Structure formats: C-alpha cells, structure tokens
C-alpha cells in the first residue's frame, strides 16, 4: 500500500511555476505572448531580439499605447488584464490576449524587466518587483532573461539554441502574417534576420515573410464572405507545388490555429490541380464573429471551436476549388499568339469520315483505319489480350460518348494521331493540342453518367456496406436522397450497416468499389455523387498505354472540344497547347 500523505496547499511559488508551465513551454512561447501584447497595444512598429535561441535573452519593443505606473504594478499579477472585465466580454473578444496570464507566467520562470510609458519620454521600469523612473520615447519594452533558470524540470527539455531560435522565428512569422500593416523586425544574436516593412496587402506580407522564391505573379489573393464570417486567402498557382501540407496556414481572428479539418478543406479543394500529388502554398485568414468562435480551450490558444464549422469548411473548400478550376481553365485557354492566317482543312475528304459520331463504336465489327505505314503484327496472345481489354473499355462506354452534344464542326481541327500510348495530337487554330486520352475519356464518360442517372438495376446479391464511424453514417444519411435519386436503392439495416439492393444501370463498379467510393467521399460530403461518378468514370476510361485506333482517338478529340470545360472530374487539365510562336522558338526559327 502506498504511504499515506496528507493533502496540503501548494506554495504560491510552486503553484505559479506549474501554471506557467502550461503557458510557457519554450522561448517561442514567450515571443508569442509578448507579440500578442504588442499587437493588442496598437503598435505600428515591433522589434523582437533574442540571444542564444531566446534562452538567455528575449527583448520585445513596440510603439504601442504603453502603460502607466499603476498598470505596471498590476500587470504581472495572475489574471490581471486590460482586455476583459467579466466573462460576458469573451463573447465580444477582439484582442489576441484575454486571460491575464502571460506576464505573470513569464515572471514565474525568468528574470523579467518592463519599461513603459504612456506619453514619454518619462517612463516607469518594473524590475525584480520594484518600480522606478526610467526614460523611453514611446510604448513598451519587455526584457526576459535566463528563461527556466529557476525551473530545472522544464529547462532540461529545451533543445539547442539553433533549434529554439528557429522556433522563435517561426512564431514571429506566424504573428507577422495576418498583421501586415505593422512594421516588424526580428534580430537574433545581434543580426537582422528578417525585416518586414508595413505592407499594403496580405499577399505582399506572405511573400516577404515566408521568403517565397517563386515569382509574385504566381500568387493570388481571393476573398469570400459568409454568414458571421469572412476570409481572405493567398494561394499559390498550380505552378507552386509543395511536397507536404506544412505550407498550408490557417489563421482565425489573427491567430494561427492547428485545425486539421480546415487544412484538409484546402487540400481537397486543390486535389487534382497539382502534379504528382503535390500540395499548394496556401495562407487562409478567417475573420469570425467572436460570438461564434471560442479560443478558450487551449493554453496557447492554438485550437478553436466554431459554431458554424460546417458552413466555414464548405465555403472555404468550394471557394478555393472554384479558384483553381477557373485558374486552370484560364491558363489552358489563354491565347498567347494571335494567328496571322488560318489553314483550311476539310475533314470530310479524309478516310475518317466513315466514323459516325452518333453511333456506338464496336472495335470487333468496324473497319479500323490504321496509318498507311506498316504496323508490326501482334504476335503474342498476352499482347492481344491487353489490346482487347483496352478496346473493350472503349466499347463498353461508347454510348456515353455518343450522348454528348455534337456542335463541333468536323473541319475545326486536324487529327494528327496518338503517340506514347497516352496522348492524342491535333492541330487547331495554328497550334498543337496535346490531349491526355485517359483524362479526356474519363470526363466524357463522367458527363454521360451524369445525364443517365435515375434508372436502376436490381442486384442478385445485395451489397453490404459496413461503416467505420458515426461520421461515415452521417455522410451517407445526409446524401441518402441524392443517392436514391441517382438510382442507388440504399437503406440502413442497423447502425453501421447499409444495404444496397440496386445500382444505376450505367454505373460500372463492384461492391468493393462502392465501399471505397463511400469511404473516400468522407473527404467532402457535399460532393458524394460527384466522387462516386468520377471514380466510376475513371475505372471505365481507357488507360495510359492503351493503343486505340484512329477512329476512337478522333471520337475522343471531338468530344473533348465539346465539353463544358477542359478538366477531368478530378480537376486535371485534359490538354495543353503549344502555339506556333512557341514551336518556332523551340527550333530556333523566327
């Protein structure tokens, strides 16, 4: 049995150190708290100086409103603050700080000195608990020395000064980004590391503070308003690719928060627009009505609770997705060269006229129009089966292809052929169009599936979908009406188990496919049907490496130019354009 020990009150000193340990974890925590105070004081200039990673010295100076002698006497007491007076004030909070714990916590674990003036140059200095006259032109200077010197249990967990300095700089940058109208300077060991003049826009501040190397014209600032919230976002174009999510920053009312869901909203909105699974450089600045957000749930205010989380998530995701879609389309359709002449081409005089675009194409029963150059005969049954599989994919989806509008004149472009088993080349408007055959065919099938939803076919053996969480059940429930309208006969057998007794007639997939589709749709519940149809179209479309005959390739090209926008369902471009000027430049011809 454990030895009996009576309950005792902790000493004031011990209690203050324990409380301080929740707020002050490392030098960067001190920088964060002091910057919050300077910003709340209305400063237009702030200087942060550190030595030895902030372990030996941290000094923050500002030209804010300053403090009186009476303020200095109270400011290091626990729960003393000028920002709120009663609990109801939390509902209207506009300041970064509000608990009155920062300076008391810093004083508990370091040597603290504060010099401040309301009007200057006469000022007051607080040092070692005593107040004396001093001189300072304007604002406040806070100096923190020997952090955790009297708190060995915390000091032993500090890392090398270089690491702590990097953390201090990161905190400085995170505070500087949303407050772009404040001139800020960061000095480490006497060297100016980062000088940020007051900027006129968030975009300028982001580019400067983050030391982004890409050209300014590759970044854009967008904004959106909702009910009780608004946001601005600085987004890198698809040419600005990052390998992970670390360059996605979320700020709420001037604070950077760790909100995984909103980071994911940015990721899903940009999914498909960045090559090789890359991520965007994105800086999102949310402004939420104080009555609809609560920061008082984390010691460092790194988390928040939102009253309208779903609305914010949806607005952020849809706005960013719309931006990248429009940006990709505009880049694709941008005409950098105005042709001096047009070359006539009458497709009706070619041998491809025999292909009726309003008819389904059956590779087994239709004459194939191969080029006149000799083709090496397929000798192995394996190779023949691979080609047959590709042809089957085209045949199975041909009725979706033929259902699309046929408003493109046959003489609008010149078909050149397929190459690399992946691309289709055509000449159009004196430019070379390189079409991604899989992406284009996928979008064609996707449009056909959208138009044919409704009729369903009964399954001989119903599908059983077991969900992994209540969130999955909620997503299906929210979209149940839309799923049934599309042709899925789906019902909840019991909690966590859904039975599908019928699927749309033209839906191509298995029970496993549908399970994966429903699970994957959890990324963005509002786009459940889009996700399911996109996945179905992707599975049915011809793949990279499929050798397709010229008639089918031409069909894909015609349908591609008739689509409402040149993007696959996942947002990737269907083609890119090399104009005449660029071609001449490549071969050094003027």
N, C-alpha and C positions, 0 to 999 in steps of 0.2 A: 504494500500500500504506500502511496506517495506520502511523504512527510507533510504534516499539516502546517499551513502558513496562513496567518490571519489576513483579512482584507485590509489594505492600507491606501490612503490617498497618496498619489504620486506627488513628488515635489514639483513646485512651479517650473523649475528649470528643466526637469526631466520631461514633464508634460509638454513644454514648449518645443523641446527638441524632437519629440515624437511627432507632434503636429507639423513641425517644419519639414520633417522628412517626407510627408505626403505631398507638400507643395514644391520643395526644393530637392530635386533628385541629383542635379549636377550643375556646373556653371551655366549651361544653356538655360536652365530653369530660372536663374537669377536674371539673365539677359531678357528672357521673355516677360517676367513680371515688371521689370523696370521700364521696358519699352512700352508695355501696356499703360503704365502710369504717365509716361511722357506723351503718348498719343492722346490719352484722356485729358491731359492738361492743355490740349490745343496747340502743341508745339508745331512750328513750321520748320525747325532745324533740330536734328538729333544726332549726337555723336556717341558711338559705342567704342570703348577702348578696353582691350583685355591684355593681360600678360600671363605667360605660361599657361595658355589654354583657359584662362579665367580662374585658375586655381589660386594664384597669388593675388591678382587684382582684376576687378571689373569696375569700369567707370562709365556712367551714362550721364550725358549732359544734354539739356534741352533749353529752349527759349519759351517754354510754356508759361502758364499763368502764375506758377510759383506758389509758395506757402508763407503764411505769417508765422510769428513765433508761437502763437497758440496752436497752429496746425502742427508744427514740429513737435510740440510737447505730446501730442496725441497720436501722431501718425504711426509710431512703432508699437502701439498698444494693440492687443488682439481684437479683431473685429471693429477697428476704427476706420471709417471711410467717409469720404465726401460724396459718394456716388449714389447711395440709397439711404433712406431713413427708416423705412419699415418694409415688411415682407411684400406688401402690395406693389412696391416700387419695382420689384423683379418683373412684373408684367409689362413694364414700360421701359425696360433697360436698354439704353443706347451706348453705354460705356463698355470697355473691354474688361475692366475690373469691377468688382462689386462686393467681395467678401470681406475686405479689410484684413486679409491675412498675409499679404505679400511682404511688407516691410517688417512686420513682427517675426515672420518666419526667417527672413534673411538675417535679421539681427540675432536670432537664436543660434545660428550656426556659423557666424562670421564676425569680423570687426566691421561695423557699419558707421559711415560718416555721411551726413546730408547737409548740403549748403543750399539755401533757397532764399529768394526774395520776391516780393510782390511787385515792387516798383523800382528797386535798385537805385544807386549802387549799394545802399545799405542793405545788409542781408543778415541772416542768422545761420549758425552752424550747430548741428547736433552731432556730438561725438562722445562716445563712452557714457551715454545717458545724460550728458550735460550740454546746455545750450549757451553759446557765446556769440558776440557780434562778429560779423565777417563782411567781406566785400564780394559782390557778384553783380554783374551788369543786369542780367535778366534770367528768369527761370530757375531751374533746379539742377544740381549736380549730386549724384549719388555714387559713393565710392565704397566698394565691398572688397575687403582684404582677407586673406587666409581662410578661404572657404573650407568648412568642416574641420578646422584645426582643433576645435573643441568637441568634435563628434567623430572619433576614430572609426566607429562602426560603419559610418557612411563613407568616410574618406578612402578607406581601403578598396572600395569598389570603383573609384574613379580610374579612368584609363590614362594613357599617355597624354601629355599636353597637346600634341598634334591632333589627336582624336577629339579631345574636348574642344579645341579651337575650331575644328571643323563643325562640331555640333553647335557652337555659338554662332558661327557664320550662317549655318542653315536656319537657325532661329531668327537671326537678323533679317535674312532674305524673306522668310515667311511673313514677318511683320511688315516689311517694306512693300511687298507686292500689292496688297489691297489699298495701302495708304500712299498712293503715287504722287499726291500733291505735297508731300513732306520731303524736304531735302535731308538725306541721311548719309552718314559716313561710318564705315567700320574699319577700325585700326587694331592690328594685332602686333604686339611686341614692337610698337613704335612705327610700324609700316602701314601705310594706307592700303588696305586690301580691296576695298570696294567703296566707291564714291558714287552716290546716286543723287543727281540734281532733282529738283521738283519737276515732275513730268506732267504733260498735258493729257495723257491717256493711259489706261491700263496696259495697252499694247506696248507703248514705249517703256513703261516700267518693267514689264515682264521680260522684254528683250534685253534690257540693260542689266537688271538684277540677276537674271539667270545666265548671263553671258552666253546667250544662244548664238551659234556660229552661222546659222542659215540666214539668207537674205531676208530683210524686213518684209519684202513683198510676198513671202511665203506664209505670212501670219495674218490672221483676220480677227476682228473684234465683232462679236454678234451680241444681241441682247433680246430679251423676251420678258413679258410681264404676265403675271397670273393673279389669281385672287389672293391677296395677302402676301404676295412675294413677287420678286423680280430677280433677274440675274443677267450678268454680263459674262461673256466667255471669250478668252483669247485662245484661238485654235490654230495649230499648225496645219498646213495643207497636207494632202497625202504624200507630198514630196518630202515632208519632215517626218521621218519614221523613227520610232524608238523601239528598243528590244523588249521593254517591260513597262509596267504601269507606274513606275516611280516618277514619271514626268506628268502625271495627272494630279493636279492640286485642286482641292475643294475648300473654299472659304465661305463661311456663313457670318454675316454681320461683322466682317473684318477679322475673323479668327479662322485659322486653318484647323479643320477638324478631320479626324480619321473616320470617315463614313464610307465603309466598303460598298454599300448599296449604290451610292451616288457615283463612286468611281466606276462601278460596273455599268451604270447607266451610260456613262461616257464611252466605255469600251464597247458595249453592244451597239450604241448608235454609230460608232465608227467601224464596226466589224465589216470586213469585206472591201474596205476602201484603201487599206494599207497592205502592201505586198508582204508575202511570206509571214503572215500572221502578226505583223507589227502593230504597234500601238501609237496613238497620237501624242503630241505635246499639247496638253490642254490645261488651262487655268480658268476655273469656274468661280465666279464671285456672286454668291447668293445674298440677297437682301430680304430677310424675312421679318414680317411683323413680330415685334418682341412678344406679343401675347400668344403667338403661335409656335414659339420655339423655346426650349428650356436648356440652358447650358449648365445648370447647377446639378449636374450628375457625374462630374469627373473633376478630381482635384486640380488638374491643369486645364480644364475646360476644352479638352480635345475631342469630346463627344457631345452630341446634342440630340434632343428628342423633338420631333416635328409633329405638329397637329395635322398637317396636310401632306404627309410624306409621299403618299401615292401620287398626288397631283404634281408635286415638285419633281418626283422621279420621272413621271411620264412627260412633263413639259420639257425637262432637260434632255431626255433621250430623244424625243421626237424633233425638237428644235435642232439639235446637233446632227441627227440623222438627215434632216432636210437640208441642212447646210452642206454636208458632204455630198449628198446626192446632186444638188444644184451645182456645187463646185466641180464635181467630176464631169457632169454633163457639159457645163460651160467650157471646161478645158478641152473636152473632146470635140466640141463643135466650133471652137474658136478658129476663125479663118485668118491665118497669118499671111496668106497670099491671095491676092485677087487675080484670077486668071486673065491673061491677055487675049486668049482665044479659047474656043471650045472645039473639041474634035468630035465630029459626028460618028455615031456607031449604031448601026441598025441590028439589034439582036435578032430580029425576025429572019435575017438572012443566014443565020448560023444553024448548025445542026441541032442546037439545044432547043429549038422551037418546039420539038415534039413533046417536051415535058409540059403537061397541063398542070398548072399550079393549083387548080381547084380539085384535082384528083389525088387520091392516095397513091403513093409510090410503092410499088412492090418489087423489090430487087430481084426476086426469083422469076418474075414474069415480064419484065420490061427490058427492052434493049438497053445495054449500057453503052454510053458514048465516051469511050476512053480516047485519050490523045492518039494521034497517028504514029507517034514514036513507039517502038516495040516495048512491051512490058514483059518482064521476066515472069514466066508462068509459076504459079504457086505449086510447089512440089510436095509439101508435107501436109498430112491431114491436120496436124496441130495448127499450122498457119491458116489453113482453110477454115477451121472451126473458129479461130479468132476473128477472121473477117466476117464470117457468117453471123457471129454474135453481134458484131457492130451493125451489120445490115438489119438484123432483127430489131435492134433498138430503134433504128430509124423507121422501120416498117410499123412497129407497134405504136409509134406516136404520130404517124403520118396524118391521121385525121385531125389531131390537134393543130398540126402545122397548117393544114388546108383551111382551117376555120378562121384564120386571121384575115384581115382586110387586104384587098389586092389593089391598092391605089397607086402602086409604084409602076411607072411606065417601064416596059421592057428595055427601052433604049437609054434608060437613065444611067446605067453603068456598064462597064465591060468586064465580064468574068474572066479572070486570068488562071485560076486553078487552086488546088490545095497543095500545101507543102509542109514538111516536117510532121505529117500526120496529125497536125494540131491547128493549123491556120488556113484560112481561105483568103485569097488575094483578089481584089477587084480594083479597077480603075474608075474613078468617079470625080468629076469636076477638076480634071487635071491633077489629081492627087491619088496616091496609093493608099487604099484602105486595107489594113490587116485585121481580119476578123478572127476572134477566138471561137473555134467551132463549138466547143463544149458550152461556153458561156452563152453564146447566141442561141444554140439549140435549147438550152435549159430555159432561157427566157421565153422562147417561142412556146414550149410545152407548158410553161407556167401560165401564160396568157390563155392558152386553150383550156387548161384545167379550171381556171377561174370562171370561164364562161360556161363550163359544162357541169358545175356543181349543182346538186339537187337530187337527181335520180340516184337510187342506191341499189345494191345487190346484197341479198341475204348471205350470210356466211354459214357454211355447213357446220363448222365448229366455231362457236363464238370466241372472240379474243378475250383474254383475262388480263387486265392491266392492274398490277399492284403498285400503289404509290408508296413513296418512301417517307413522306412527311405530310403534315396537315397543310402546308403551303402548296404542295402539289395538288391536293384535293381541292383547295380553294381556287387554284388556277383553272382546273377543269370545270368546276361549278360556275365560275364567272363566265366561261366561254361555252357552256353547255348548249345554249340556244343557238349560237353560231355554228357549233359542230353539227347539231341536228339539222339545221337548215342546209348545211353543205352536203348532207347525205350520210352522216355517221349516226347510227342508232346506238346511242350510248346511255347507260344508266348505272347508278351506284348500287351495287349489290349489298355492300356493307361498308363500314368505314375502312378506307384504304384499299377497296377492291371495286373496280369498274368493269362492266361487261359491255363489249361491243358486238352487236348482233348483225350489223350491216355496215357497209362502207360505200363511198361513192363509186359508181360504175367505172369511171376512168381513173380512179386512184390506183396507183401501182405501188404496192408495198406489201410487207408481211406483218405478222403480229409483232415481231421483233422491231421492225422499222417504226411501227406506230408507237411502241413503248419508248423508243429513242426520241421520236418526234415530240411526244408529250413531255418527256423529261427535259429535252433541250429547250422547249418553249418556255420553261421557267425563267429563262433569261429576260424575256419581255412578254408578260402575259397578254398585253394588248395586241400582240402580233401573232397569236397562236395559229390561226388559219394560214396566215402568210407563211409561217415557219413550216407547217405541215406540207403545204403545196410546193414550197420551194424545195424541200427535201425530196419530195416525190419526183419533181421535175428533174432534179439533179441526178437521181438514180436512173431515170429513163433516158437521159440525153446521151448522145454519142460522146465518147471519152477521148482524151488525148491519146493519140496513137491509132485511133480507128481510121482505116482507109475507106473513105466514102467516094462514090463515083461522082463525076462532074454534075450530073443532073441533080442529085441530092444536095451537093455543095451549093449549086446555083439556087436551089429552093431556099436553103438556109440564108443565103445572102439577100435574096429578095425579101424574105420575111423579116430579116434583121433591120433593113432600112424602113420597114413599115411599122416597126414597134413604136410605142409612145415615147420611149426614152432608151438611150443606148446603154443600159445597165442590166446585169443579170439580177435575179431576185435577191442575191446577197450583196449587191451594190458594186460588183466589179464591172469595169468597162467591157463592152462587147467588142470594141475595136479601137485601134488608134490610127492616126492619119499622118502620112508623110507627104507634104505638099511638094510641088515642082521645085520651088526655091530650095528646099532642104535637100532634095535629091541632087540638084545641080551642085550644091555646096559640098556634098559628100564626095563627089567625083571631081572636085576642083574645077568645075566648069561654070563660067559666068555667062 
